[in-house]
């Protein structure tokens, strides 16, 4: 039995990779994650867990002990101005720890592009592959390079889908005609998994993507066709990457610090430069862009989105480590609502359905206004939405401008606020016997933090006073639906 380590197992690609490999009886899986609470309970029972990151060499040695094959699914995009340095240090640490531990193969997913023309983000992905591959006599590396990943929840697809849905006429940069070769998330996973059993003794670089290059303009058109729309695209020469990024964040759920490097990367061609994919993986035939979009939309319609771009732990927009404790809060709005005639299970289903397309039960216009303000200030706003339309939450999931910091079946939901504000805030729901306890916690930062809280107190009184009642009303509706079956 092969022992496999997956890093980045709570990220967009890593989570799907992990879920797929769980079904293979011939491998044993270990995960290196920053926060094991972001894993579902059924996963914890099937894998080994090492909690930590690649900057801790002791943790790395522990994670790699006895491992045959290691997946390197880590990048620092969105982690600040020094993300290239972080990527380099992480890759060097990982390479040396793999050699020391006797790892036979590393599988890495990076980006397409050429060093001479690549954006800073793409260049860092290329350099990461070079660092991992720098000692071929000691460590074999299967380095996959791909362009835009098309799949439900990917940052690139969320941008494409939202622009197509919301803008009948699009004003775009002149480099909208830059060529790329995107790939569906399922095809990318097929390559990553096939690399486990690949029979080769040398390190190789495998470029993967659709068979024929496509411009971003045509990618928008193909996405529109797959979604049943017709869209007009008008490229203009004065739209810079920065202006384009600000334009994109107004209409999509992806924040500026992730949008900006993606938009910058569109200036560079990301093309397949080798024929190694069909040579080494002849059984994998990548599907076209329209089929990939349809598959992504089907996952969304059927509520089967496994992972989203905001699952990963890059910066505060994704990370919730250490935010599951409300003890530091000094201001609270605590309310109790009785539901003796309703099952706790339906109360739990009710308050775990909030946000996203479902809305917030009451005063949705005020929630939307706060979301617009947050978006203008650089926060995630409400249009980040949520992975599923109802229930089945996990730690780390986004719910509009909140993150799930803790969830316990039929007992508790704790949301940590990521909206722009003068302090830290949580919204908590607890089931205590026949009572729903709803608490807004706040830790103000300085004088402005206290002013902010007291300024919003009248709105809190309206919203939170009604929210608990509406949650119970919806739970009563759910119960009646069950009784009428």
Secondary structure by P-SEA (a helix, b strand, c coil): cbbbbbcccccaaaaaaaaaacccccbbbbbbccccccccaaaaacbbbbbcccccaaaaaaaaccccbbbbcccccccccaaaaaaaaaaaaaaaaaaaacccbbbbbbbbcccccccaaaaaaaaaaaaaacccccbbbbbbbbccccccccaaaaaaaaaaaccccccccccccbbbbbbcaaaaaaaaaaaccccccbbbbbbbcccccccaaaaaaaaaaaabbbbbbbbbccccaaaaaaaaaacccccaaaaaaaaaaccccccccccccccccccbbbbcaaaaaaaaaaaaaaccccccccccccccccccccccccccccccbbbbbbcccccaaaaaaaaaacccccccccaaaaaaaaaaaaaaaccccccccccccccccccccccccccccccccccbbbbbbcccccbbbbbbbbbcccbbbbbbbbbbccaaaaaaaaaaaaaaaaaaaaaaaaaaaaaaaaaaaaaac
